[in-house]
Amino acid sequence: MLGGINSDVVLYEDRPLISLYINDSNFVDGGMTDENPSLFAVIYDTIPINTVGTGLGHDIVARLDNAANTFVLNDFYVADENDINKGYITYPFSKLSEGEHTLTLKVWNIFNYSSEASITFNVSNSNTKEYQALNYPNPFSETTSLIVKTNQPYSIVDAKITIYNSQGGKLKEIDATPYINTYSIGPIEWNGNCNGGGKIGNGIYYYKVELTTTSGDKITRVCKMLVVK
């Protein structure tokens, strides 16, 4: 039967949960990309998502930096085949200007409840190859996450991270190759344990990131981190 009204439906408040990323789910807020990134969002709601814009202003809408750059994304929502409460949105951008951008996504469900999420990202021209290493939090007490960011998609084929004390002694080697993503490596959580299982103490430590790219280039980055307990 098509049409009609189900008078037994109980209206209750439940808002969509939005996980918003750039390019893939490994993206970290404030990360780097080239000038052609994609919005990627995972949406979860026990109430069906409004994908037809029923109700004034109830479209799925993305806003890039300001209201002048607004995009209706109803047609880009794809439901998960195995979970009726879950769906995905992927939307490509092209030729974005260099610098920091803020992307905001707003989603409604059919009970007229909405949620909004925002993320920032930095566009770096892909003609200039950039590879950045960092860890967060820094300083840290118990654990920190190591990450490498680049504006060259699919360019890293091999990666290793080595952690040293302030005297240059080698403490830990991490094979980072399994953590390579489209525009990044990691995040890789490190709990402060050395190769032998011992725990590091307070102080300054260094980590060296060694990368091999698809063109055979060898890239090294050395960064400093502080442990405070």
C-alpha positions as a Markdown table, in Angstrom:
| # | Residue | x | y | z |
|---|---|---|---|---|
| 1 | Met | 0.0 | 0.0 | 0.0 |
| 2 | Leu | 1.4 | 3.4 | -1.0 |
| 3 | Gly | 0.5 | 6.6 | 0.7 |
| 4 | Gly | -1.6 | 7.2 | 3.8 |
| 5 | Ile | -0.6 | 8.0 | 7.4 |
| 6 | Asn | 0.6 | 5.7 | 10.1 |
| 7 | Ser | -1.1 | 7.0 | 13.2 |
| 8 | Asp | 0.8 | 4.6 | 15.5 |
| 9 | Val | 4.2 | 6.2 | 15.0 |
| 10 | Val | 5.6 | 7.6 | 18.2 |
| 11 | Leu | 7.7 | 10.7 | 17.7 |
| 12 | Tyr | 10.8 | 10.9 | 19.8 |
| 13 | Glu | 13.9 | 13.1 | 19.8 |
| 14 | Asp | 17.0 | 11.4 | 18.3 |
| 15 | Arg | 19.5 | 13.4 | 16.4 |
| 16 | Pro | 21.9 | 12.1 | 13.7 |
| 17 | Leu | 25.4 | 11.3 | 14.8 |
| 18 | Ile | 27.9 | 12.7 | 12.2 |
| 19 | Ser | 31.5 | 11.7 | 11.9 |
| 20 | Leu | 33.0 | 14.1 | 9.4 |
| 21 | Tyr | 36.4 | 13.6 | 7.6 |
| 22 | Ile | 38.4 | 14.7 | 4.6 |
| 23 | Asn | 39.1 | 12.0 | 2.1 |
| 24 | Asp | 38.9 | 9.0 | 4.5 |
| 25 | Ser | 38.1 | 8.1 | 8.1 |
| 26 | Asn | 41.8 | 8.4 | 9.2 |
| 27 | Phe | 41.9 | 12.1 | 8.6 |
| 28 | Val | 42.7 | 14.2 | 11.7 |
| 29 | Asp | 41.1 | 17.7 | 12.1 |
| 30 | Gly | 43.5 | 20.3 | 10.9 |
| 31 | Gly | 45.3 | 17.9 | 8.6 |
| 32 | Met | 46.7 | 18.4 | 5.1 |
| 33 | Thr | 45.4 | 17.6 | 1.7 |
| 34 | Asp | 45.9 | 18.6 | -2.0 |
| 35 | Glu | 43.6 | 20.9 | -3.9 |
| 36 | Asn | 41.2 | 18.2 | -4.8 |
| 37 | Pro | 39.9 | 16.7 | -1.5 |
| 38 | Ser | 36.6 | 14.9 | -0.8 |
| 39 | Leu | 34.1 | 15.3 | 2.0 |
| 40 | Phe | 33.6 | 11.9 | 3.6 |
| 41 | Ala | 31.0 | 11.5 | 6.4 |
| 42 | Val | 29.6 | 8.6 | 8.3 |
| 43 | Ile | 26.0 | 9.2 | 9.5 |
| 44 | Tyr | 24.2 | 7.1 | 12.2 |
| 45 | Asp | 20.6 | 7.6 | 13.3 |
| 46 | Thr | 17.8 | 5.2 | 14.5 |
| 47 | Ile | 15.4 | 7.5 | 12.6 |
| 48 | Pro | 15.7 | 7.5 | 8.8 |
| 49 | Ile | 17.7 | 10.4 | 7.3 |
| 50 | Asn | 15.8 | 13.0 | 5.3 |
| 51 | Thr | 17.3 | 12.7 | 1.8 |
| 52 | Val | 14.5 | 14.4 | -0.1 |
| 53 | Gly | 14.5 | 17.8 | 1.6 |
| 54 | Thr | 11.0 | 17.4 | 2.9 |
| 55 | Gly | 10.4 | 20.6 | 5.0 |
| 56 | Leu | 11.8 | 24.0 | 4.3 |
| 57 | Gly | 15.6 | 24.0 | 4.7 |
| 58 | His | 15.8 | 20.3 | 5.6 |
| 59 | Asp | 18.2 | 19.3 | 2.9 |
| 60 | Ile | 21.5 | 17.6 | 3.6 |
| 61 | Val | 23.8 | 20.7 | 3.2 |
| 62 | Ala | 27.6 | 21.2 | 3.2 |
| 63 | Arg | 29.1 | 24.6 | 3.7 |
| 64 | Leu | 32.7 | 25.4 | 2.7 |
| 65 | Asp | 34.0 | 28.4 | 4.6 |
| 66 | Asn | 30.9 | 30.6 | 4.2 |
| 67 | Ala | 27.3 | 30.6 | 3.1 |
| 68 | Ala | 28.2 | 31.5 | -0.5 |
| 69 | Asn | 29.7 | 28.0 | -0.9 |
| 70 | Thr | 26.8 | 25.8 | 0.1 |
| 71 | Phe | 26.1 | 22.4 | -1.5 |
| 72 | Val | 22.9 | 20.3 | -1.3 |
| 73 | Leu | 24.0 | 16.7 | -0.9 |
| 74 | Asn | 20.7 | 14.7 | -0.7 |
| 75 | Asp | 21.7 | 12.7 | -3.8 |
| 76 | Phe | 25.1 | 11.8 | -2.3 |
| 77 | Tyr | 23.8 | 9.9 | 0.7 |
| 78 | Val | 24.2 | 6.1 | 0.5 |
| 79 | Ala | 22.7 | 3.8 | 3.0 |
| 80 | Asp | 24.8 | 1.0 | 4.5 |
| 81 | Glu | 23.8 | -2.4 | 3.1 |
| 82 | Asn | 24.2 | -4.1 | 6.4 |
| 83 | Asp | 23.0 | -1.5 | 8.9 |
| 84 | Ile | 19.7 | 0.3 | 8.3 |
| 85 | Asn | 20.7 | 3.0 | 10.8 |
| 86 | Lys | 23.9 | 3.9 | 9.1 |
| 87 | Gly | 24.9 | 5.7 | 5.8 |
| 88 | Tyr | 27.7 | 7.5 | 4.1 |
| 89 | Ile | 28.2 | 10.8 | 2.2 |
| 90 | Thr | 31.1 | 11.3 | -0.3 |
| 91 | Tyr | 31.4 | 14.6 | -2.2 |
| 92 | Pro | 34.4 | 15.7 | -4.2 |
| 93 | Phe | 35.8 | 19.2 | -4.4 |
| 94 | Ser | 38.3 | 20.5 | -7.0 |
| 95 | Lys | 40.8 | 23.2 | -7.3 |
| 96 | Leu | 40.5 | 24.6 | -3.8 |
| 97 | Ser | 42.6 | 27.6 | -2.9 |
| 98 | Glu | 45.7 | 27.0 | -0.7 |
| 99 | Gly | 45.4 | 27.6 | 3.0 |
| 100 | Glu | 43.0 | 26.6 | 5.8 |
| 101 | His | 39.4 | 25.8 | 5.1 |
| 102 | Thr | 36.4 | 24.9 | 7.3 |
| 103 | Leu | 33.8 | 22.4 | 6.2 |
| 104 | Thr | 30.4 | 22.1 | 7.9 |
| 105 | Leu | 27.8 | 19.4 | 7.3 |
| 106 | Lys | 24.2 | 19.6 | 8.5 |
| 107 | Val | 21.9 | 16.5 | 8.4 |
| 108 | Trp | 18.2 | 16.1 | 9.2 |
| 109 | Asn | 16.1 | 13.0 | 10.0 |
| 110 | Ile | 12.5 | 12.6 | 9.0 |
| 111 | Phe | 11.3 | 13.6 | 12.6 |
| 112 | Asn | 12.8 | 17.1 | 11.9 |
| 113 | Tyr | 15.8 | 16.8 | 14.2 |
| 114 | Ser | 19.1 | 17.9 | 12.9 |
| 115 | Ser | 22.8 | 17.7 | 13.7 |
| 116 | Glu | 25.8 | 19.6 | 12.5 |
| 117 | Ala | 29.6 | 18.8 | 12.4 |
| 118 | Ser | 32.6 | 20.9 | 11.3 |
| 119 | Ile | 36.2 | 20.1 | 10.4 |
| 120 | Thr | 39.2 | 22.1 | 9.3 |
| 121 | Phe | 41.8 | 21.2 | 6.8 |
| 122 | Asn | 44.8 | 22.8 | 5.0 |
| 123 | Val | 45.2 | 22.7 | 1.3 |
| 124 | Ser | 48.7 | 22.6 | -0.1 |
| 125 | Asn | 49.4 | 22.7 | -3.8 |
| 126 | Ser | 50.3 | 19.2 | -5.0 |
| 127 | Asn | 53.0 | 20.7 | -7.2 |
| 128 | Thr | 55.0 | 21.2 | -4.0 |
| 129 | Lys | 55.5 | 17.9 | -2.3 |
| 130 | Glu | 55.0 | 18.2 | 1.5 |
| 131 | Tyr | 55.5 | 15.6 | 4.2 |
| 132 | Gln | 54.9 | 16.6 | 7.8 |
| 133 | Ala | 55.3 | 14.5 | 11.0 |
| 134 | Leu | 53.8 | 15.2 | 14.4 |
| 135 | Asn | 52.5 | 13.6 | 17.5 |
| 136 | Tyr | 49.6 | 14.5 | 19.8 |
| 137 | Pro | 49.3 | 15.2 | 22.6 |
| 138 | Asn | 52.7 | 16.8 | 23.0 |
| 139 | Pro | 53.8 | 17.0 | 25.8 |
| 140 | Phe | 52.2 | 13.7 | 26.9 |
| 141 | Ser | 52.1 | 11.5 | 30.0 |
| 142 | Glu | 51.1 | 8.0 | 29.2 |
| 143 | Thr | 50.4 | 7.7 | 25.4 |
| 144 | Thr | 50.8 | 9.8 | 22.3 |
| 145 | Ser | 49.7 | 9.3 | 18.7 |
| 146 | Leu | 52.2 | 9.6 | 15.8 |
| 147 | Ile | 51.0 | 10.7 | 12.4 |
| 148 | Val | 52.5 | 11.7 | 9.1 |
| 149 | Lys | 50.6 | 14.0 | 6.7 |
| 150 | Thr | 51.2 | 14.7 | 3.0 |
| 151 | Asn | 49.5 | 16.5 | 0.1 |
| 152 | Gln | 50.5 | 13.7 | -2.2 |
| 153 | Pro | 47.8 | 11.0 | -2.3 |
| 154 | Tyr | 48.9 | 7.4 | -2.5 |
| 155 | Ser | 52.6 | 8.4 | -2.6 |
| 156 | Ile | 54.0 | 6.6 | 0.4 |
| 157 | Val | 54.9 | 2.9 | -0.1 |
| 158 | Asp | 57.1 | 2.2 | 2.9 |
| 159 | Ala | 57.5 | 3.9 | 6.3 |
| 160 | Lys | 59.5 | 3.4 | 9.6 |
| 161 | Ile | 59.5 | 5.4 | 12.8 |
| 162 | Thr | 62.4 | 5.3 | 15.2 |
| 163 | Ile | 62.3 | 6.9 | 18.7 |
| 164 | Tyr | 65.5 | 8.1 | 20.4 |
| 165 | Asn | 66.4 | 9.5 | 23.8 |
| 166 | Ser | 68.2 | 12.9 | 24.1 |
| 167 | Gln | 71.6 | 11.2 | 24.0 |
| 168 | Gly | 70.8 | 9.5 | 20.6 |
| 169 | Gly | 70.1 | 6.1 | 22.1 |
| 170 | Lys | 67.6 | 4.0 | 20.1 |
| 171 | Leu | 64.5 | 3.1 | 22.2 |
| 172 | Lys | 61.8 | 1.9 | 19.8 |
| 173 | Glu | 61.4 | 1.0 | 16.2 |
| 174 | Ile | 57.9 | 1.0 | 14.6 |
| 175 | Asp | 57.0 | -0.5 | 11.2 |
| 176 | Ala | 54.6 | 2.2 | 10.0 |
| 177 | Thr | 53.9 | 0.7 | 6.6 |
| 178 | Pro | 50.7 | -1.1 | 7.7 |
| 179 | Tyr | 49.3 | 2.3 | 8.8 |
| 180 | Ile | 49.7 | 4.0 | 5.4 |
| 181 | Asn | 46.5 | 5.7 | 4.3 |
| 182 | Thr | 45.6 | 7.9 | 1.3 |
| 183 | Tyr | 47.0 | 11.2 | 2.6 |
| 184 | Ser | 48.6 | 10.1 | 5.9 |
| 185 | Ile | 50.2 | 7.5 | 8.0 |
| 186 | Gly | 48.5 | 6.6 | 11.3 |
| 187 | Pro | 47.6 | 7.8 | 13.8 |
| 188 | Ile | 49.8 | 5.2 | 15.5 |
| 189 | Glu | 49.5 | 5.1 | 19.3 |
| 190 | Trp | 52.7 | 4.7 | 21.3 |
| 191 | Asn | 52.5 | 3.9 | 25.0 |
| 192 | Gly | 56.0 | 4.9 | 25.9 |
| 193 | Asn | 57.4 | 1.3 | 25.9 |
| 194 | Cys | 60.9 | 0.6 | 24.6 |
| 195 | Asn | 61.8 | -2.3 | 22.4 |
| 196 | Gly | 62.8 | -4.3 | 25.5 |
| 197 | Gly | 59.5 | -3.5 | 27.3 |
| 198 | Gly | 60.8 | -0.8 | 29.6 |
| 199 | Lys | 58.9 | 2.4 | 30.2 |
| 200 | Ile | 60.4 | 5.8 | 29.4 |
| 201 | Gly | 60.5 | 8.6 | 32.0 |
| 202 | Asn | 60.3 | 12.3 | 32.0 |
| 203 | Gly | 62.3 | 14.2 | 29.4 |
| 204 | Ile | 62.8 | 15.1 | 25.8 |
| 205 | Tyr | 62.7 | 12.5 | 23.1 |
| 206 | Tyr | 63.1 | 12.5 | 19.4 |
| 207 | Tyr | 61.5 | 10.4 | 16.6 |
| 208 | Lys | 62.8 | 10.0 | 13.1 |
| 209 | Val | 60.3 | 9.2 | 10.3 |
| 210 | Glu | 61.8 | 7.5 | 7.2 |
| 211 | Leu | 59.6 | 7.3 | 4.1 |
| 212 | Thr | 59.9 | 5.8 | 0.7 |
| 213 | Thr | 57.7 | 7.2 | -2.1 |
| 214 | Thr | 56.3 | 5.7 | -5.3 |
| 215 | Ser | 59.0 | 7.6 | -7.2 |
| 216 | Gly | 61.8 | 6.1 | -5.1 |
| 217 | Asp | 62.5 | 9.2 | -3.1 |
| 218 | Lys | 63.8 | 8.8 | 0.5 |
| 219 | Ile | 62.3 | 11.3 | 2.9 |
| 220 | Thr | 63.3 | 11.8 | 6.5 |
| 221 | Arg | 61.7 | 14.0 | 9.2 |
| 222 | Val | 63.0 | 14.4 | 12.8 |
| 223 | Cys | 60.7 | 15.8 | 15.5 |
| 224 | Lys | 60.8 | 16.3 | 19.2 |
| 225 | Met | 58.4 | 15.3 | 21.9 |
| 226 | Leu | 58.2 | 15.9 | 25.6 |
| 227 | Val | 57.2 | 13.4 | 28.4 |
| 228 | Val | 55.8 | 14.9 | 31.6 |
| 229 | Lys | 54.5 | 12.6 | 34.3 |
